[in-house]
Amino acid sequence: MAERWNTSVDDAFAAFRSYARARHLRLSELAARIIAGDFDTAAIPAPTTTRPGDHHD
């Protein structure tokens, strides 16, 4: 997912974890569904990251 979103592994994991927690899913259950092809990862919103040097005023 980090590669797909062009983000860090930490940011991708945070998005994955947030999605699972909001839906009362265990991380292992969600991961197993993704690996089995039973889950469309497009349903998980990509993380929004601010890189060093980015300024949003």
Summary of the structure (lengths in Angstrom):
residues: 57
radius of gyration: 12.8
end to end distance: 29.2
largest distance: 42.9
contacts: 108
relative contact order: 0.19
helix: 54%
strand: 0%
